[in-house]
Structure formats: structure tokens, C-alpha cells
Amino acid sequence: MLPDAVAYLRCPHCGDDLASAERVLRCPRGHAFDVARQGYVSLLRGAATFTGDTAAMVEARTAFLGAGHYDPIARALAAVEPGPGCVVDLGAGTGHYLAAVLDARPGRVGLALDASKNALRRAARAHPRIGAVVCDAWQPLPVRTDAAGLVVNVFAPRNPAELHRVLAPGGTLVVVAPTAAHLGELVSALDLLSVGADKQDGIDDRLAAHFTPVDRRLVEFRMALPHRDVAALVGMGPNAFHDASALPGRIAALTEPVVVTGSVSVTSYSPG
């Protein structure tokens, strides 16, 4: 576990600061947390309330993002100017987007927070300035109050009260969410989950008690995907949890390459 990252963490049981000693994190009250040999640490408080990415989903995500198809999203995030503090990625997955932000901000430390140990094994190696932490977005986050100058949330759950607590005054929360047009060609052809036209309004409403939107950009791009990347795209997201028995045949029937639209809103919020 990166020592600089530990400075931004807190004990999930008592809220005290954590300090590192070899491969263990401890708080003054004696709570101890082993750092896994893959580099991440679990700071879960009890059982997680939801299931993170499976090993198969992580493999699919790594392959798809590694091919550069979602680079326009990574560039949009990297362009956001953070306030003082670390960069927190809630629902960080493999750390792909957090690594892009840190590449653009030399000297910054990042915290990759996710419920999936499978994903955090990747995130811990995604960038030399990432600390990878297993936690639950719906529980109190194991991050110090006012620690973050920037919080990133990409296609992931968000806990408004906790995001507000960890974000320093003058910091920014950036939420990336799909629009109704996102992957529209595949939604119809492969019978995938669709995005409601009011999704962004719902996000704004849930954040309204703690955050005010200050900037919103539509990021749209076209992807020409071979069949293997279509399969990876489907397999890395929520559709992976549904019956996929018919998908290989449907994907094989598509004209290759498959032209697909990426369409997301990138919204910056200030703490209210």
C-alpha cells in the first residue's frame, strides 16, 4: 500500500487515522488491516451491501478499456482541475480512469475505492500513485474528512453524504453517466439494458442536498468494434449479470466492425 495514500485513509470502525507498518495498517485503537500481496487493503466494515465486478467482468473491462475505446471519457476527466488534496475514484474498478487523471496531475495521490477485490488487484498496479481500497459505497467511506480535491465517479454508485464529507472545500465532484443514446446500436440489436431519458435529472436530484452542478459537457464519440470487443463491452457492465446465452449468436450476426455510439454526460459539481 502506497504510504502517501495511507495518509488520506481512516479506520472504518472508529474513524481514527491509519498508519502503515510493513504490510499492516493500524489505528491508535488497535484495529488492524492486512495489505494483500497484490497491493490493495480491505477496509470494509462488515459485509458489503452489493456485489462488485466478477473476475470475468474485470478481464472484459481490462481488455476493452485497454483497447482505447473509452479514451474520450478519460481525457475529459483528466482535463478537470482538482482542488487541494488527493483524487478519489469511487467505483474505480481497474483504476483505468484514475490513472489517466494522475498522469495529467504529477504529484497527486489517488485512492481507488471499489467493492471488488478482483478489480482492485488491477487498480493497485494501474499507476504508481494509486492506493487501492476495498470498501462499500453505501457505508461510511474509509477516507478522512476533507481529504479529496477531486472525486471521480464513472458509471458507479454514489453516496452523496459521504462524497460531500470527503471532498474538501473548493474541491470538485465529477460524475460520468450514460445518456439515452449510449450504445444505442447494441441496445436494440442485442436486447441490452437501456438508459432512461431522465437519468441525469435523477442524478442531480439525488445529489441536490449536498452538491450544485457547475458544468456539464456531452462527450460523444463513435467506435468501430470487432466482435471480440463487443463481447467485452457487454461483459464488463451490468448486462453481465443477466442471461447471456443468446449473446454470442447475436454478436456473430452483426456486421463487423460494429459501429457503436458512445454518449456520456460529464458533470462537475461543487459542494453545497
N, C-alpha and C positions, 0 to 999 in steps of 0.2 A: 504494500500500500504506500503510495506516494506520501512522504512526510508533510509536504506543503498542503496536501489535500486534507490530512487529518486535522489541521488547524481550523478547518471550517465545519467539522463534524461535532455532534453532541451525542451523548448516551441516549439511546431510545427509551430507557427505563426511568432515569431520573433527570435527564436534561443537562447533566454536568458536562464539562468539556472532556474530550478524549485526548489521550497521549499514546504514542506508539512505543513499544518496547519489543524489538525483534519482530516477531510475526504475530503480535497480540496488541490490540487496542484496549486501553483501560481508562476508567473514570476514577476520580478520587474515592468514590464509594465502593469500589471493588468490582463493579461489573466489567467483565472481560469478554472480548470478541476475537476469535482467531481469524487471521488473514489466510485465506485459501492459497494454496500453492500457485493457482492461476492468477493471483493478484487482487482479487476482489474480497470484500468483507461483508458479511451479513449483519445488518443492524435492524432486522425485523423485530418487532415487539409482538410476540405471539405469532399465530398463523396468519398468512396473507389472506386478504379477502377476495382475491381473484387470481386466475392462472396467467402467468406470463408466457412468453413465447416458448414453444417446444424446441427441441434440438433440430427438428426438421424445418421449422419456421426460421430458425436462426441461419441455417445453411442456405435456405432460399433467399433470405434477406441479404446475407453477405454476398451471394452471387449477383443478385440484381443491383444492389447499390454499388458494388464494386465495378460493375459494367458502366457506371456513369449516367444511367438513365435519369436519375433524380438530381443531377448536379445543379440544375437551376434553383432548386429549393435550397441546397447547401450554400450556393452563392448568395441568395437573398438573406439567409441567416447570418452569414459571415460579414455582411455589409452593415449590420446593426451595431451601433456604438454602445458598448456597455458602460455602466457606471462603475464606481469603485467596488472591488470585491471579486469573488470568484464567479465562474459561469456554471450554473446548474442546468442540467438537462433532465427533466422529469419524464420518465418513459423513454430513456435514452437508447434502449435496445443495444445494438452492437457498438454504439458510440460514433457512428458514421458522421452525423451532423455536428456533434460536439467537437469532433476532431477538426472539422472544417472551420468552425468558429475559432478554435485555439490556434490553428495555423495562421489565421488572419490577425491574431492578437498575441504577439510574442510576450511571454512572461506571465500570462494569465493561467490560472489553475482551473480545471474543470472537474465537476462532480457528475458522474453518470449514475443516475438513480433509476432502478428498474426492479421489478419483482422476479425477473427471470435470471437464474444463475447461468443458464445456457447462454443468454445474450451477454451477460457481464463478463464471462470468460473472454469474449471478444473485445468488449469495451475496455477492459483493463490493459489490453495491448494495442488499442486503436491509436493512442497518442501518448508520448512520454509525460504529459502533464495532466493526465486523467486519473482520478481516483474513482474506482467502481464500487458501488454500494448497493446491496440488496435491501430494498425497503418496499413499503406498501404506500401507494399514493393516497390512500384513504385514511391512513393513520398519521399521527404527528411525524413529520419528516425528521430524520436524524441529522439535521443541518442547523447550525447556530442562527439565531435571530439576526436579521440584517446582514447576513453573510454574503449575499449574491448581488453583484452589479447587473447581472443579466440572467434571466431564467428563460430557457427554451423548452417548448412543448410541441412536439411534432406528432400528429396523429395519435395522441396518447391521452389517458385520463388526466384530469387536473383537479386539484383540491384548492379552491380559491382562498380559503382562510390560511392554509399553510403556505401557499405561494406568496401571499401578502406578508406573512410573518418573516420568511427567509429573505425576501427582497429588500435590499437597503433603500433608504430614501434617495430618490434620484435615479434609481435603477429602472430596468425595463423588463416586462414580461412579453415574450413573443410567442404567439400561438399560430401554428400552421395547421389549417384544416382543409379538407377537400371540399370543392364546390360540387354542385349537382352535375357539372359537366365532366368531372374527373373520371377517367377510364370509361367514359360513356360507351365507347365501341365494344368494350369487353362486357360491360354490364348486360347489354342486350344479347350479345352473341353467346355468352357463357352462363347467363342467368345468375349473375353475381348480386351481392347486396348493393343497393343503390343509396345515394346521398340525398336527403331531403333538401328542397329549395330553401327551407328556413333554418338550416343547420347553424349558419353564422349568427343569426339572431338569437338562437338558443344559447350559444356560447357566450355572447355578450350579456345576455340576461343572467346567466349563472355567475358571471364574474362581476356583475354590476355593483354588488355590495362592497367590493374591495378594489376594483380597477376601473379605469376610464380609458376607452380606446383613443389613441392619439394619431395613429397612422394605419392605413390598410392598403395593401397592394395585392393586385391579382397577378399571380405568376402562372402563365400558361405556356405550354411547350408541346411539341409533337415528338413521339418516339416511334421508331421503326424497329419492332421487336421480332427476333426469331422465336420459334415455338418454345424453345427451352426457357427463354426469358419471360414469355407469357406465363408459363407454368410457375416460374419462380415468383413472379409478381402476385399471382393468385395465392401461392402457397405461403407467402410471408405475412399475409394480413388476416383479418377476421374471417375471410372466406375459408381459411384452412381448417376452421373448427366445424365446418358443415360437410355434408356428404359430398365427396369429390369423385365418386365412382364414375360419373359420366364425363368428367372434365377432360381426360386425355383424348377421348374421341372428338369432343367438341373443338379442342385446341387444334388437333390434327387437321380438322376440316377447314380451318381458317387459311386464307391466302397469306403466304409468307413472303416478305416480312409483314407483320401485322401493324398497321398504323394506328397508334393509340394517343389520345389526348391526355396530357397531364394538366390539371387545373386546380390550383390551391389558392386560398387567401392567406396572406402573411400579415397578421395584425399585431401591432405594438400597443401595449397598454402601460399606463403609468399607475402606480399605486395611489389609491384614493384615501 
